[in-house]
């Protein structure tokens, strides 16, 4: 009798596990022609996509238990004590380049009458399950998908939960927007109901001009990918956005490396570099930049202005919630980098009234 009970429990657990790992939120791994294209990449080796430089997720001497235990212990200053302030965005149609940041890595670029939404994440948590993980900071839920103007392009840099938000995509799939993303990520989008003809996937150095006077080029970043157990089956990228009058660098997640200097020399100068500046730690030093490296990367890119993102909405690391932006501002001053610090929701352009207030002080 005990044996039957044990076998029943094992079978139920197996069925439950099968059910969970096949939930749509985890997306779909590339297959067919998409997988064949990935296998043709020069940096596809041993069954996965590699970075240009050797990039261990963790350094020697650091165990996954070290990471887990310290993350579980948390940091009482990792979340602001007060409500994050915001401004009301200006979504009016614009020929002149203007930008609105919504916290973390989500922002809207408006130029030449075109609306481009980057890495839209608006869920309460950056988790496959909305009952697990830390909540977004108070005050950062001021914008909804329904509030956006008609979108022309949605750009997804890679498939991590804090850049590719399943719930946001479900709300955006009925828009007429075209999705541009890294090679392989289209498998997730198609699995969630986005028509294949609306998806363009780029490998590094691929370039597309989806509309007049605008082009996107995928270029290297130093990071990784994956939504479940199997990592590095889809590509991660940074992007160069060229408009009629502007040259922008859209960073995506990346550790510091020589690629910034190479990109600056071959594709710069840039009017603006949008670089991820938070969620770093010495236990994963190769896949996210420390504040001083963010300023250095902007210098390498030969960017006129630096906009630090990837902070101000979620606690995904162990540092104080405002440590990253404070460090970037200090390092930018030391390196003579012109850094912009808009409030969430604040719409700005690069011509006048540049946002440089330290609005986060004393929060």
Beta strands, then each sheet from edge to edge (+ up, - down):
strand 1: 44-45
strand 2: 48-49
strand 3: 98-101
strand 4: 107-111
strand 5: 114-118
strand 6: 153-156
strand 7: 178-182
strand 8: 199-202
strand 9: 207-211
strand 10: 214-219
strand 11: 238-242
strand 12: 247-250
strand 13: 270-276
strand 14: 303-309
strand 15: 339-340
strand 16: 347-349
sheet 1: 1+ 2-
sheet 2: 8+ 7+ 6+ 5+ 4- 3+ 16-
sheet 3: 9+ 10- 11+ 12- 13- 14- 15-
end
